[in-house]
Amino acid sequence: MRNMETPQAILLGLSLIAIAIASIPFTSTFIKEAHAAAPKKVQICNDKGDCARILPSGLLMTRVY
């Protein structure tokens, strides 16, 4: 097997993408749609117990030590 040249590799890659897009109507019948779980809340704190908070402007306020 010989190595592909750049134009051949690009054509092969684009062909694989086209096949994947074209097969969506056929594969959607036996592959279930994924649904995300409810979002979790995360709190960012340092080892001293100081936690970041979100300002009314939407910015994240943290303390720098």
Secondary structure, DSSP 4 states (H G I P E B T S, - for coil): -PPPPHHHHHHHHHHHHHHHHHTHHHHTTTSPPP-PPPPPP---B-TTS-B-EE-TTSPEE----
